[in-house]
Amino acid sequence: MKIDATKPKKRSLTPSRSKANEAAAQLPLDIDGAGTSLLWATALGEEDRRSAPTVIVQHLSPLKVTAAYESYWRFAAERQHIFFKRAKRMPQPWTRNSVLSTYKFTNAYRASDRVSQYLIRNVIYRDDLPSSNAEVFFRIILFKLFNKIETWTLLEAELGSVIYSDYDFERYCDVLGRAMQRGETIYSAAYIMPPGSSAFGYPSKHQNHLRLLEKMMKDQLAQKLEGASSMQSAFELFRDYPTIGDFLAYQFATDINYSTITNFSEMDFVIPGPGARDGLRKCFEDFGGLNEPELIRFVADKQEQEFERLGINFPSLWGRRLQLIDCQNLFCEIDKFSRVAHPEIAGRTGRTRIKQKFSQSFEPIEFFYPPKWGLNERIQAGAFPNEASGDPLDPS
C-alpha cells in the first residue's frame, strides 16, 4: 500500500474580504462559562481580530478557511507558552484563556507530553538495560501497546528488568491479568487498541497484544526497520501486522524514530488520525484540491509566515520548529478546542463537548529529547526559547 504524502506545490496566502470570511472573523476565539466572547490572551497581549483568509494554491482551487484556522495558530502558541511557564516552575495561572485553563490538551510538540517524555527517558535511553536495537524495539512496542506509565512501572516492579531475552508470555500475562482483577486499568485512553482476538484467538486484549509483539520479534522487525529507506517504509512495515491500522502504524513509526533504530526526519511523512481529520474539516471549508496529508504539510511549511501574519509570538521547542507529527496532533486538539470556542463549526463526528478536565500534576518533568535532535545541551545549559535572538519567553 502506498500513501501519497508528497509536498504540494508552492502557494501564497492572501486575505479575503468576502462576507463569509468577515462573518467568520467575528466568531469568538474563546468563550467563558456564560458564553461571553473573549479575546485570546497571548504573551504579546490581546490581538485585533483579522478576517479569515482564503489560501490561494497555484494550479488548484483556493483553500477556504474558517475562524478555527486562526485559532489553530493561537492555540499552538498559547499551549507552548503554558508549556514553558510550567517548565520554569512558574505559579498559576499560566494562561488567561478560559478553555485552555479548564480542559486538558496535549502539548504543541508530541515529544513534550508526559507519556512521550517517559518513553524517551525511562524506556528507550536506559543505561541499565540492553541497548541492542532488538531490545530497544521490544521495550518501545511493549510500552506503546499499553501506552500507560503505570503499566510499565507495574511490569518492572513485578518482573524486574524488562528484557526480551528473559521474556516469558505466561509471566507477563499473569502480572497484567492480576492487575485487571484488582480493577486497575492497564491501557491508556489516548487511543483505542483493537482487541486482536480474531488474529490471535485469546479472550483478553493483553494476551493478543503480547502475541503480536512476539510475532514482531520473531519476524526481526527491528532489523527490517534499520534497513527501511523512509518513514513511510517503516509505516508500511507496521501496517502489515494484524490489528495495526494506518494511525497506529504511524504512531509506532514515530515512537521508534525517537530511538537510534531509525533516523528519519519528522517532516518525511504524516498520517492524520480521526481527531486530526475532524480538526482539518473545522479549519478548512474547502481543501482546494489537496488531500489531508498535504494540508498538514501546508501548515507545517507555512508556520513561520502564519505566526508573523497574525502577530503571534510562538516559542519553538528550543529552536525546533513544529514537525508534521506536531501539526497533525494540533489539528486533533483544535477539533476539541473548537467544540467550546467555535460550537457553530460542525465536524465529522458531531461531538460537542470536551471530556477531560485539566488537573495539575505535581510531579515536575526534567525534559529530555532524543539526543540526535541536539536539544538536551540547551536544556541543560538553562536556555529558553528565542534567547539567542534576544526575544526570551515573556514571563508575565
C-alpha positions in Angstrom: 0.0 0.0 0.0 1.3 3.4 -0.9 0.1 6.6 0.6 0.7 9.9 -1.2 2.1 12.4 1.3 4.3 14.3 -1.1 5.0 18.0 -0.7 2.4 20.1 -2.6 3.2 22.9 -5.0 4.2 26.3 -3.6 1.3 28.6 -2.7 0.6 32.1 -1.5 -1.6 33.5 1.2 -3.9 36.4 0.6 -6.6 37.9 2.8 -10.2 37.6 1.7 -12.9 40.2 2.5 -15.8 38.1 1.4 -19.0 38.3 3.5 -18.5 34.8 4.7 -15.0 35.5 5.9 -16.0 38.7 7.5 -18.6 36.8 9.5 -16.1 34.1 10.4 -13.7 36.8 11.7 -16.3 37.9 14.3 -16.7 34.4 15.8 -15.3 34.1 19.4 -11.8 32.8 19.8 -12.7 31.9 23.4 -15.8 31.8 25.5 -16.3 31.9 29.2 -18.8 29.9 31.2 -21.6 32.4 30.3 -20.8 32.3 26.6 -19.3 35.7 26.6 -16.8 36.4 23.8 -13.2 36.9 25.0 -10.1 37.8 23.0 -7.2 35.5 23.1 -4.6 36.2 25.7 -1.1 35.8 24.3 2.4 36.8 25.5 2.0 39.9 23.2 -1.3 40.9 24.7 -4.8 41.0 23.2 -4.7 40.8 19.4 -7.0 42.6 17.0 -9.2 40.2 15.1 -8.4 39.7 11.5 -10.6 38.3 8.8 -10.1 34.6 8.0 -8.0 34.3 4.8 -8.5 32.5 1.6 -5.4 30.5 0.7 -4.6 30.7 -3.0 -3.0 27.4 -4.2 -1.3 27.7 -7.6 -2.9 25.4 -10.2 -5.6 24.3 -7.6 -8.8 25.7 -6.2 -8.5 28.2 -3.4 -8.4 26.9 0.2 -11.3 28.3 2.2 -10.7 28.5 5.9 -12.9 29.2 8.9 -12.3 31.1 12.1 -10.9 27.9 13.6 -7.9 28.2 11.3 -6.8 31.3 13.1 -7.5 29.7 16.4 -5.2 26.8 15.3 -2.2 29.1 15.3 -3.2 31.0 18.5 -3.8 27.7 20.3 -0.4 26.3 19.3 1.4 29.4 20.6 -0.6 29.7 23.8 -0.2 26.0 24.6 3.5 26.4 24.0 3.7 29.4 26.3 1.9 27.3 29.0 4.5 24.5 28.5 7.4 26.8 29.1 5.8 28.6 32.1 5.3 25.2 33.7 8.9 24.1 32.7 10.2 27.2 34.5 8.1 26.2 37.6 6.1 29.4 37.4 2.9 29.6 39.6 -0.6 29.5 38.1 -2.4 31.0 36.3 -0.4 30.0 33.2 -3.0 31.4 30.8 -5.9 33.8 30.7 -7.7 31.6 28.1 -10.6 30.0 29.9 -10.8 26.9 27.6 -7.1 26.1 27.9 -7.2 26.6 31.7 -10.3 24.4 32.1 -9.8 21.4 29.8 -6.9 19.0 29.2 -5.0 19.4 25.9 -1.7 17.8 24.8 1.4 19.9 24.2 2.1 21.6 20.9 5.0 19.2 20.5 4.2 15.5 20.8 7.6 14.6 22.3 6.9 17.1 25.2 3.9 15.2 26.5 4.3 13.3 29.8 3.9 9.8 28.2 6.3 10.5 25.4 8.8 12.0 27.8 8.6 8.9 29.9 9.1 6.7 26.9 12.2 8.6 25.7 13.9 8.9 29.1 12.7 5.8 31.0 12.1 3.2 28.3 14.4 4.0 25.3 17.5 5.6 26.8 18.3 3.4 29.7 21.9 2.8 30.8 20.9 -0.2 32.9 19.1 -2.1 30.1 20.5 -3.7 26.9 21.0 -1.2 24.1 20.8 -3.5 21.1 18.2 -2.5 18.5 16.1 -5.6 19.2 15.9 -5.0 22.9 15.1 -1.3 22.5 12.4 -2.2 19.9 10.9 -4.7 22.3 10.7 -2.1 25.1 9.2 0.6 22.9 6.5 -1.6 21.5 5.7 -3.2 24.8 5.3 0.2 26.3 3.3 1.6 23.4 0.9 -1.3 23.2 -0.5 -0.1 26.6 0.7 3.5 26.3 0.4 3.8 30.1 3.2 4.7 32.5 1.6 2.8 35.4 1.6 -0.4 33.3 5.3 -0.1 32.6 6.2 0.5 36.2 4.0 -2.4 37.3 5.9 -4.7 34.9 9.2 -3.5 36.2 8.1 -3.9 39.8 6.8 -7.4 39.3 9.3 -8.8 36.8 12.5 -6.8 37.4 14.3 -5.6 34.3 12.2 -5.7 31.2 14.5 -7.6 28.8 13.4 -9.6 25.8 16.0 -12.3 26.4 14.1 -13.0 29.7 10.7 -12.6 28.3 8.0 -15.2 29.2 4.5 -15.0 27.9 2.9 -16.6 31.0 4.7 -14.4 33.5 3.8 -11.2 31.7 0.1 -12.4 31.3 0.0 -13.2 35.0 1.1 -9.8 36.1 -1.3 -8.0 33.7 -4.2 -10.3 34.5 -3.8 -9.9 38.2 -3.8 -6.1 37.8 -7.1 -6.3 35.9 -8.6 -8.4 38.6 -7.7 -5.7 41.1 -9.7 -3.3 38.9 -6.7 -1.5 37.6 -6.7 0.0 34.0 -3.7 -1.3 32.1 -4.5 0.6 28.8 -4.3 4.3 28.2 -7.5 6.1 26.9 -5.4 8.1 24.4 -6.3 5.8 21.6 -8.2 2.5 21.3 -6.2 -0.6 20.7 -8.1 -3.2 18.7 -8.6 -6.4 20.8 -6.8 -8.7 18.3 -8.9 -11.8 19.2 -9.7 -12.6 15.6 -5.9 -12.7 14.8 -4.5 -14.4 17.8 -7.5 -16.1 19.4 -7.2 -15.1 23.0 -10.1 -13.7 25.1 -8.0 -10.9 26.7 -6.6 -7.9 24.8 -3.3 -8.1 26.6 -2.7 -11.7 25.7 -3.3 -10.9 22.0 -1.0 -7.9 22.1 1.8 -9.9 23.7 1.5 -12.4 20.9 1.5 -9.6 18.4 4.8 -8.3 20.0 6.2 -11.9 19.9 5.4 -12.1 16.2 7.2 -8.8 15.5 10.2 -10.0 17.4 10.2 -13.4 15.6 10.0 -11.6 12.3 13.0 -9.5 13.3 11.1 -6.3 12.7 13.7 -4.2 14.4 16.3 -5.3 11.8 13.9 -4.6 9.0 13.3 -1.1 10.3 17.0 -0.5 10.5 17.0 -1.0 6.7 13.9 1.0 6.0 14.6 3.7 3.4 12.0 6.1 4.6 9.5 6.8 7.4 6.7 5.7 5.0 8.6 2.3 4.6 8.7 2.0 8.4 4.9 2.8 8.5 4.2 0.1 5.9 6.2 -2.5 7.8 4.0 -1.9 10.9 0.8 -1.6 8.8 1.3 -5.2 7.5 0.6 -6.6 11.0 -2.9 -7.7 12.2 -4.7 -5.1 14.4 -2.4 -2.3 13.2 -4.2 0.3 11.2 -2.9 3.4 9.5 -2.9 5.7 12.5 -1.4 3.2 14.9 1.3 2.3 12.4 2.2 6.0 12.1 2.4 6.4 15.8 4.6 3.3 16.2 6.9 4.5 13.4 7.2 7.9 15.2 8.0 6.3 18.6 10.6 4.0 17.1 12.1 7.1 15.4 12.8 8.6 18.9 15.4 5.8 19.2 18.5 5.2 17.2 16.9 2.3 15.3 15.8 4.7 12.6 16.8 8.3 11.9 14.1 9.8 9.7 13.1 13.5 9.6 9.7 14.0 11.2 9.0 16.1 8.1 9.2 13.0 5.9 5.7 11.6 6.2 2.4 12.1 8.0 -0.9 10.2 8.5 -3.8 12.1 10.1 -5.7 10.3 12.8 -9.5 10.6 13.3 -9.3 13.6 15.5 -7.0 15.4 13.1 -9.3 14.7 10.2 -12.1 16.3 12.2 -9.9 19.3 13.0 -8.9 19.7 9.3 -12.6 20.0 8.4 -13.2 22.5 11.1 -10.4 24.7 9.9 -10.9 24.3 6.1 -14.3 24.8 4.4 -12.7 23.8 1.1 -9.5 21.7 0.8 -8.6 23.3 -2.6 -7.8 20.0 -4.2 -5.3 18.9 -1.5 -5.6 15.7 0.4 -5.3 15.6 4.2 -1.5 14.8 4.5 -0.9 17.7 2.0 -2.9 20.1 4.1 -0.9 19.1 7.2 2.3 19.7 5.3 0.9 23.0 4.1 0.5 24.3 7.6 3.9 22.9 8.7 5.6 24.7 5.7 3.8 28.0 6.3 4.1 28.1 10.1 6.6 31.0 10.3 4.7 33.1 7.8 1.3 32.5 9.6 2.7 33.3 13.1 4.2 36.5 11.6 1.0 37.4 9.7 -1.1 37.1 12.8 1.4 38.9 15.0 1.9 35.8 17.3 5.0 35.2 19.4 5.5 31.4 19.0 8.2 30.0 21.3 9.6 26.9 19.4 11.0 23.9 21.2 14.5 25.2 21.8 14.8 26.1 18.1 13.0 23.0 16.7 10.0 24.1 14.5 6.7 22.2 14.5 7.0 19.0 12.6 4.4 17.1 10.7 3.5 14.9 13.7 3.1 18.0 15.8 0.9 19.8 13.3 -1.2 16.6 13.0 -1.7 16.5 16.8 -2.6 20.2 16.8 -5.4 19.5 14.4 -6.7 16.9 16.8 -6.5 19.4 19.7 -8.2 22.2 17.7 -11.0 19.8 17.0 -11.6 19.5 20.8 -10.9 23.2 21.4 -13.5 24.2 18.7 -16.2 22.3 20.5 -16.3 25.1 23.1 -14.7 28.0 21.3 -16.4 27.5 17.9 -19.5 25.4 18.6 -21.1 26.6 15.4 -18.5 24.9 13.3 -19.6 21.3 12.9 -17.1 18.4 12.4 -17.4 14.9 11.1 -18.2 13.2 14.4 -20.7 15.7 15.8 -19.1 15.8 19.2 -20.0 18.9 21.2 -18.1 18.7 24.5 -14.6 18.1 25.8 -14.5 15.1 28.1 -11.3 15.6 30.1 -10.8 18.5 32.5 -7.3 19.8 33.3 -5.8 18.6 36.6 -2.4 19.7 37.6 0.3 17.1 38.0 2.7 18.0 40.9 5.5 15.8 39.6 7.9 18.1 37.6 9.4 16.7 34.4 13.1 17.1 33.6 12.7 17.4 29.9 14.9 15.1 27.7 14.6 14.6 24.0 16.2 12.2 21.5 19.9 13.1 21.7 20.1 13.3 17.8 17.8 16.4 17.9 20.5 18.3 19.7 18.2 19.9 22.2 19.4 18.4 25.5 22.5 20.5 25.7 20.5 23.7 25.5 18.1 22.5 28.2 21.0 21.5 30.5 22.5 25.0 30.0 19.3 26.5 31.2 18.4 28.1 27.8 14.8 29.0 27.0 13.3 29.8 23.6 14.4 32.6 21.4 17.0 33.8 23.9 19.6 33.7 21.2 17.6 36.2 19.1 17.0 38.5 22.1 13.4 37.6 22.4 13.0 35.4 25.5 9.8 34.0 26.7 7.6 36.6 28.3 7.3 35.5 32.0 4.2 37.6 32.6 
